[in-house]
Amino acid sequence: MKRLVSVKAISYAKLQRRYGGQFIARQEGKVLANGVTYRELLRVIRRRQLNRQALIIGYVSPKDAVCIYAG
């Protein structure tokens, strides 16, 4: 049986203060790795021997960024 990924809410404002402008890899609400570039993040993930299939990877916008969504 396949294990489902657990998703836990994280305050985006807190993420922006600490990781703004960076890529992060998180699992169960905890940031396990970060990098300024996606390639750097992947290097950190490999170095720490993290299971990439269990991670949620994303980019955190800088703290002062203005995001406009159009639909």
MMTF fields as JSON, N, C-alpha, C and O atoms, coordinates in Angstrom:
{
  "mmtfVersion": "1.0.0",
  "mmtfProducer": "UNKNOWN",
  "numBonds": 283,
  "numAtoms": 284,
  "numGroups": 71,
  "numChains": 1,
  "numModels": 1,
  "chainsPerModel": [1],
  "groupsPerChain": [71],
  "chainIdList": ["A"],
  "bondAtomList": [4, 2, 8, 6, 12, 10, 16, 14, 20, 18, 24, 22, 28, 26, 32, 30, 36, 34, 40, 38, 44, 42, 48, 46, 52, 50, 56, 54, 60, 58, 64, 62, 68, 66, 72, 70, 76, 74, 80, 78, 84, 82, 88, 86, 92, 90, 96, 94, 100, 98, 104, 102, 108, 106, 112, 110, 116, 114, 120, 118, 124, 122, 128, 126, 132, 130, 136, 134, 140, 138, 144, 142, 148, 146, 152, 150, 156, 154, 160, 158, 164, 162, 168, 166, 172, 170, 176, 174, 180, 178, 184, 182, 188, 186, 192, 190, 196, 194, 200, 198, 204, 202, 208, 206, 212, 210, 216, 214, 220, 218, 224, 222, 228, 226, 232, 230, 236, 234, 240, 238, 244, 242, 248, 246, 252, 250, 256, 254, 260, 258, 264, 262, 268, 266, 272, 270, 276, 274, 280, 278],
  "bondOrderList": [1, 1, 1, 1, 1, 1, 1, 1, 1, 1, 1, 1, 1, 1, 1, 1, 1, 1, 1, 1, 1, 1, 1, 1, 1, 1, 1, 1, 1, 1, 1, 1, 1, 1, 1, 1, 1, 1, 1, 1, 1, 1, 1, 1, 1, 1, 1, 1, 1, 1, 1, 1, 1, 1, 1, 1, 1, 1, 1, 1, 1, 1, 1, 1, 1, 1, 1, 1, 1, 1],
  "groupList": [{"groupName": "MET", "atomNameList": ["N", "CA", "C", "O"], "elementList": ["N", "C", "C", "O"], "formalChargeList": [0, 0, 0, 0], "bondAtomList": [1, 0, 2, 1, 3, 2], "bondOrderList": [1, 1, 2], "singleLetterCode": "M", "chemCompType": "L-PEPTIDE LINKING"}, {"groupName": "LYS", "atomNameList": ["N", "CA", "C", "O"], "elementList": ["N", "C", "C", "O"], "formalChargeList": [0, 0, 0, 0], "bondAtomList": [1, 0, 2, 1, 3, 2], "bondOrderList": [1, 1, 2], "singleLetterCode": "K", "chemCompType": "L-PEPTIDE LINKING"}, {"groupName": "ARG", "atomNameList": ["N", "CA", "C", "O"], "elementList": ["N", "C", "C", "O"], "formalChargeList": [0, 0, 0, 0], "bondAtomList": [1, 0, 2, 1, 3, 2], "bondOrderList": [1, 1, 2], "singleLetterCode": "R", "chemCompType": "L-PEPTIDE LINKING"}, {"groupName": "LEU", "atomNameList": ["N", "CA", "C", "O"], "elementList": ["N", "C", "C", "O"], "formalChargeList": [0, 0, 0, 0], "bondAtomList": [1, 0, 2, 1, 3, 2], "bondOrderList": [1, 1, 2], "singleLetterCode": "L", "chemCompType": "L-PEPTIDE LINKING"}, {"groupName": "VAL", "atomNameList": ["N", "CA", "C", "O"], "elementList": ["N", "C", "C", "O"], "formalChargeList": [0, 0, 0, 0], "bondAtomList": [1, 0, 2, 1, 3, 2], "bondOrderList": [1, 1, 2], "singleLetterCode": "V", "chemCompType": "L-PEPTIDE LINKING"}, {"groupName": "SER", "atomNameList": ["N", "CA", "C", "O"], "elementList": ["N", "C", "C", "O"], "formalChargeList": [0, 0, 0, 0], "bondAtomList": [1, 0, 2, 1, 3, 2], "bondOrderList": [1, 1, 2], "singleLetterCode": "S", "chemCompType": "L-PEPTIDE LINKING"}, {"groupName": "ALA", "atomNameList": ["N", "CA", "C", "O"], "elementList": ["N", "C", "C", "O"], "formalChargeList": [0, 0, 0, 0], "bondAtomList": [1, 0, 2, 1, 3, 2], "bondOrderList": [1, 1, 2], "singleLetterCode": "A", "chemCompType": "L-PEPTIDE LINKING"}, {"groupName": "ILE", "atomNameList": ["N", "CA", "C", "O"], "elementList": ["N", "C", "C", "O"], "formalChargeList": [0, 0, 0, 0], "bondAtomList": [1, 0, 2, 1, 3, 2], "bondOrderList": [1, 1, 2], "singleLetterCode": "I", "chemCompType": "L-PEPTIDE LINKING"}, {"groupName": "TYR", "atomNameList": ["N", "CA", "C", "O"], "elementList": ["N", "C", "C", "O"], "formalChargeList": [0, 0, 0, 0], "bondAtomList": [1, 0, 2, 1, 3, 2], "bondOrderList": [1, 1, 2], "singleLetterCode": "Y", "chemCompType": "L-PEPTIDE LINKING"}, {"groupName": "GLN", "atomNameList": ["N", "CA", "C", "O"], "elementList": ["N", "C", "C", "O"], "formalChargeList": [0, 0, 0, 0], "bondAtomList": [1, 0, 2, 1, 3, 2], "bondOrderList": [1, 1, 2], "singleLetterCode": "Q", "chemCompType": "L-PEPTIDE LINKING"}, {"groupName": "GLY", "atomNameList": ["N", "CA", "C", "O"], "elementList": ["N", "C", "C", "O"], "formalChargeList": [0, 0, 0, 0], "bondAtomList": [1, 0, 2, 1, 3, 2], "bondOrderList": [1, 1, 2], "singleLetterCode": "G", "chemCompType": "PEPTIDE LINKING"}, {"groupName": "PHE", "atomNameList": ["N", "CA", "C", "O"], "elementList": ["N", "C", "C", "O"], "formalChargeList": [0, 0, 0, 0], "bondAtomList": [1, 0, 2, 1, 3, 2], "bondOrderList": [1, 1, 2], "singleLetterCode": "F", "chemCompType": "L-PEPTIDE LINKING"}, {"groupName": "GLU", "atomNameList": ["N", "CA", "C", "O"], "elementList": ["N", "C", "C", "O"], "formalChargeList": [0, 0, 0, 0], "bondAtomList": [1, 0, 2, 1, 3, 2], "bondOrderList": [1, 1, 2], "singleLetterCode": "E", "chemCompType": "L-PEPTIDE LINKING"}, {"groupName": "ASN", "atomNameList": ["N", "CA", "C", "O"], "elementList": ["N", "C", "C", "O"], "formalChargeList": [0, 0, 0, 0], "bondAtomList": [1, 0, 2, 1, 3, 2], "bondOrderList": [1, 1, 2], "singleLetterCode": "N", "chemCompType": "L-PEPTIDE LINKING"}, {"groupName": "THR", "atomNameList": ["N", "CA", "C", "O"], "elementList": ["N", "C", "C", "O"], "formalChargeList": [0, 0, 0, 0], "bondAtomList": [1, 0, 2, 1, 3, 2], "bondOrderList": [1, 1, 2], "singleLetterCode": "T", "chemCompType": "L-PEPTIDE LINKING"}, {"groupName": "PRO", "atomNameList": ["N", "CA", "C", "O"], "elementList": ["N", "C", "C", "O"], "formalChargeList": [0, 0, 0, 0], "bondAtomList": [1, 0, 2, 1, 3, 2], "bondOrderList": [1, 1, 2], "singleLetterCode": "P", "chemCompType": "L-PEPTIDE LINKING"}, {"groupName": "ASP", "atomNameList": ["N", "CA", "C", "O"], "elementList": ["N", "C", "C", "O"], "formalChargeList": [0, 0, 0, 0], "bondAtomList": [1, 0, 2, 1, 3, 2], "bondOrderList": [1, 1, 2], "singleLetterCode": "D", "chemCompType": "L-PEPTIDE LINKING"}, {"groupName": "CYS", "atomNameList": ["N", "CA", "C", "O"], "elementList": ["N", "C", "C", "O"], "formalChargeList": [0, 0, 0, 0], "bondAtomList": [1, 0, 2, 1, 3, 2], "bondOrderList": [1, 1, 2], "singleLetterCode": "C", "chemCompType": "L-PEPTIDE LINKING"}],
  "groupTypeList": [0, 1, 2, 3, 4, 5, 4, 1, 6, 7, 5, 8, 6, 1, 3, 9, 2, 2, 8, 10, 10, 9, 11, 7, 6, 2, 9, 12, 10, 1, 4, 3, 6, 13, 10, 4, 14, 8, 2, 12, 3, 3, 2, 4, 7, 2, 2, 2, 9, 3, 13, 2, 9, 6, 3, 7, 7, 10, 8, 4, 5, 15, 1, 16, 6, 4, 17, 7, 8, 6, 10],
  "groupIdList": [1, 2, 3, 4, 5, 6, 7, 8, 9, 10, 11, 12, 13, 14, 15, 16, 17, 18, 19, 20, 21, 22, 23, 24, 25, 26, 27, 28, 29, 30, 31, 32, 33, 34, 35, 36, 37, 38, 39, 40, 41, 42, 43, 44, 45, 46, 47, 48, 49, 50, 51, 52, 53, 54, 55, 56, 57, 58, 59, 60, 61, 62, 63, 64, 65, 66, 67, 68, 69, 70, 71],
  "secStructList": [7, 7, 7, 7, 7, 7, 7, 7, 7, 7, 7, 2, 2, 2, 2, 2, 2, 2, 2, 6, 6, 3, 3, 3, 3, 3, 3, 6, 6, 3, 3, 3, 3, 3, 3, 1, 1, 2, 2, 2, 2, 2, 2, 2, 2, 2, 2, 6, 6, 7, 7, 4, 4, 4, 7, 3, 3, 3, 3, 3, 7, 7, 6, 6, 7, 7, 7, 7, 7, 7, 7],
  "xCoordList": [0.836, 0.0, 0.886, 1.868, 0.543, 1.297, 1.012, -0.139, 2.058, 1.899, 1.483, 2.075, 0.481, 0.038, 0.94, 1.465, 1.118, 1.935, 1.12, -0.016, 1.697, 1.031, 1.294, 2.438, 0.256, 0.394, -0.001, -1.099, 0.901, 0.642, 0.779, 1.707, -0.139, -0.126, 1.094, 1.494, 1.672, 2.806, 2.471, 1.877, 2.837, 2.62, 3.535, 4.759, 2.927, 3.729, 4.528, 5.642, 3.98, 4.705, 5.989, 7.024, 5.927, 7.127, 8.145, 9.349, 7.64, 8.542, 9.232, 10.433, 8.48, 9.067, 10.146, 11.173, 9.93, 10.935, 12.25, 13.33, 12.151, 13.368, 13.929, 15.145, 13.037, 13.481, 13.088, 13.137, 12.705, 12.276, 13.314, 14.493, 12.875, 13.778, 14.536, 15.499, 14.121, 14.812, 13.841, 12.625, 14.417, 13.666, 13.758, 14.799, 12.659, 12.662, 12.109, 11.336, 12.525, 11.978, 11.438, 12.16, 10.15, 9.555, 8.814, 8.417, 8.648, 7.944, 7.251, 7.875, 5.97, 5.169, 5.329, 5.462, 5.316, 5.349, 6.719, 6.819, 7.781, 9.129, 9.968, 9.936, 10.72, 11.647, 12.906, 13.576, 13.217, 14.369, 15.59, 16.714, 15.367, 16.481, 16.071, 14.889, 17.068, 16.807, 18.015, 19.135, 17.766, 18.832, 18.396, 17.21, 19.351, 19.045, 18.585, 17.739, 19.137, 18.709, 18.136, 18.373, 17.379, 16.808, 17.926, 17.848, 18.951, 20.088, 20.783, 21.162, 20.943, 21.559, 20.693, 21.211, 19.377, 18.463, 18.622, 18.686, 18.687, 18.854, 20.162, 20.21, 21.229, 22.513, 22.39, 22.91, 21.69, 21.505, 20.681, 20.987, 19.636, 18.784, 19.604, 19.479, 20.443, 21.284, 22.295, 22.504, 22.919, 23.936, 23.338, 23.987, 22.107, 21.44, 20.712, 20.105, 20.777, 20.161, 18.675, 18.189, 17.967, 16.527, 15.769, 16.233, 14.626, 13.774, 13.01, 12.05, 13.424, 12.818, 11.341, 10.596, 10.9, 9.492, 8.592, 7.391, 9.142, 8.345, 8.348, 7.681, 9.097, 9.241, 8.28, 7.91, 7.888, 7.151, 8.156, 8.698, 8.399, 9.406, 8.707, 7.768, 9.175, 8.572, 9.482, 10.524, 9.057, 9.786, 9.038, 7.81, 9.77, 9.175, 9.489, 10.655, 8.456, 8.636, 9.324, 9.13, 10.133, 10.753, 9.697, 8.56, 10.077, 9.145, 8.415, 7.219, 9.102, 8.505, 7.902, 7.523, 7.807, 7.285, 5.79, 5.045, 5.379, 3.961, 3.543, 4.107, 2.561, 2.093, 0.725, -0.18, 0.583, -0.692, -1.158, -0.449, -2.34, -2.91, -4.087, -4.981, -4.079, -5.181, -5.85, -5.192, -7.138, -7.826, -8.763, -9.407],
  "yCoordList": [-1.174, 0.0, 1.243, 1.31, 2.213, 3.44, 4.362, 4.524, 4.96, 5.894, 7.255, 7.753, 7.852, 9.175, 10.231, 10.043, 11.342, 12.433, 13.23, 13.616, 13.472, 14.262, 15.742, 16.14, 16.545, 17.98, 18.709, 18.518, 19.54, 20.311, 21.789, 22.179, 22.612, 24.043, 24.72, 24.412, 25.653, 26.437, 27.904, 28.223, 28.788, 30.219, 30.711, 30.66, 31.191, 31.664, 32.903, 33.093, 33.748, 34.94, 34.545, 35.187, 33.492, 33.02, 32.458, 32.674, 31.731, 31.204, 32.345, 32.276, 33.4, 34.533, 35.224, 35.628, 35.365, 36.022, 35.246, 35.837, 33.941, 33.13, 32.669, 32.62, 32.327, 31.715, 32.514, 31.976, 33.768, 34.578, 34.606, 34.855, 34.352, 34.333, 33.029, 32.97, 31.977, 30.691, 29.557, 29.687, 28.455, 27.219, 26.425, 26.409, 25.767, 24.96, 23.568, 23.366, 22.62, 21.261, 21.011, 21.14, 20.646, 20.435, 19.113, 18.546, 18.652, 17.394, 17.501, 17.851, 17.2, 17.227, 18.534, 18.53, 19.649, 20.962, 21.48, 22.561, 20.737, 21.174, 21.378, 20.56, 22.472, 22.729, 21.912, 22.098, 21.006, 20.119, 20.561, 20.17, 21.387, 21.855, 23.141, 23.381, 23.965, 25.19, 25.54, 25.11, 26.331, 26.771, 27.984, 28.155, 28.829, 30.035, 29.668, 30.352, 28.595, 28.113, 26.703, 26.021, 26.29, 24.938, 23.893, 22.885, 24.149, 23.219, 23.087, 21.989, 24.216, 24.183, 23.385, 22.619, 23.569, 22.81, 21.311, 20.532, 20.905, 19.483, 18.93, 17.789, 19.737, 19.3, 19.057, 18.072, 19.97, 19.821, 18.571, 17.829, 18.337, 17.156, 15.88, 14.95, 15.838, 14.655, 14.472, 13.36, 15.579, 15.51, 14.999, 14.25, 15.401, 14.962, 13.632, 13.12, 13.077, 11.787, 11.756, 10.805, 12.819, 12.9, 12.175, 12.118, 11.631, 10.94, 11.982, 12.572, 12.213, 13.267, 13.038, 14.003, 11.802, 11.515, 11.908, 12.093, 12.039, 12.386, 13.888, 14.345, 14.66, 16.094, 16.918, 16.532, 18.055, 19.062, 20.174, 20.774, 20.442, 21.424, 22.637, 22.507, 23.819, 25.034, 26.231, 26.161, 27.332, 28.594, 29.518, 29.601, 30.215, 31.179, 32.575, 32.95, 33.334, 34.695, 35.564, 35.365, 36.536, 37.458, 38.182, 38.351, 38.602, 39.217, 40.42, 40.586, 41.253, 42.475, 42.294, 43.278, 41.074, 40.82, 41.119, 40.883, 41.641, 41.878, 40.873, 40.853, 40.042, 39.019, 39.419, 39.741, 39.395, 39.718, 38.482, 37.958, 38.029, 36.848, 37.288, 37.994, 36.87, 37.214, 35.924, 34.902, 35.988, 34.761, 34.934, 33.973],
  "zCoordList": [0.0, 0.0, 0.0, 0.74, -0.819, -0.92, 0.261, 0.666, 0.806, 1.92, 1.383, 0.425, 1.984, 1.585, 2.204, 3.302, 1.499, 2.007, 3.012, 2.736, 4.166, 5.204, 4.944, 4.723, 4.969, 4.737, 6.013, 6.536, 6.503, 7.711, 7.366, 6.657, 7.863, 7.565, 8.189, 9.312, 7.428, 7.894, 7.633, 6.603, 8.535, 8.338, 7.218, 7.34, 6.116, 4.987, 5.378, 4.89, 6.25, 6.707, 7.43, 7.254, 8.241, 8.943, 7.955, 8.092, 6.955, 5.928, 5.194, 4.932, 4.856, 4.137, 4.963, 4.418, 6.25, 7.092, 7.098, 7.079, 7.124, 7.239, 5.891, 5.708, 4.941, 3.688, 2.446, 1.34, 2.595, 1.457, 0.339, 0.59, -0.894, -2.038, -2.203, -2.968, -1.499, -1.568, -1.896, -1.757, -2.331, -2.523, -1.227, -0.571, -0.863, 0.358, 0.069, -0.867, 0.895, 0.871, 2.264, 3.254, 2.338, 3.654, 3.698, 2.679, 4.922, 5.157, 6.507, 7.509, 6.528, 7.752, 8.523, 9.747, 7.797, 8.431, 8.821, 9.402, 8.517, 8.881, 7.631, 6.711, 7.602, 6.505, 6.774, 7.79, 5.851, 6.029, 5.236, 5.55, 4.194, 3.373, 2.675, 2.429, 2.357, 1.612, 0.759, 1.031, -0.282, -1.162, -1.954, -2.237, -2.312, -3.074, -4.483, -5.058, -5.037, -6.352, -6.198, -5.202, -7.209, -7.188, -7.187, -6.485, -7.972, -8.048, -6.689, -6.281, -5.997, -4.667, -3.689, -2.877, -3.77, -2.918, -3.163, -2.212, -4.427, -4.742, -4.19, -3.731, -4.234, -3.664, -2.164, -1.64, -1.473, -0.022, 0.273, 1.206, -0.521, -0.332, -0.496, 0.301, -1.529, -1.754, -0.623, -0.137, -0.209, 0.849, 2.16, 2.891, 2.456, 3.687, 3.51, 4.45, 2.303, 1.97, 2.333, 2.945, 1.942, 2.192, 1.09, -0.049, 1.413, 0.448, -0.366, 0.131, -1.608, -2.433, -2.694, -2.862, -2.732, -3.004, -1.841, -2.034, -0.647, 0.53, 0.812, 1.74, 0.016, 0.265, -0.579, -1.688, -0.032, -0.794, -1.066, -0.138, -2.347, -2.735, -3.327, -4.113, -2.939, -3.465, -3.289, -2.638, -3.89, -3.807, -2.86, -2.911, -1.996, -1.069, -1.595, -1.722, -1.897, -2.408, -1.365, -0.166, -1.816, -0.862, -0.033, -0.473, 1.154, 2.096, 1.502, 1.739, 0.745, 0.205, -1.184, -1.82, -1.658, -3.005, -3.071, -2.12, -4.212, -4.472, -5.535, -6.628, -5.222, -6.154, -6.681, -5.911, -7.994, -8.628, -9.377, -10.236, -9.046, -9.683, -10.547, -10.081, -11.79, -12.694, -13.153, -13.351, -13.316, -13.699, -14.839, -15.26]
}
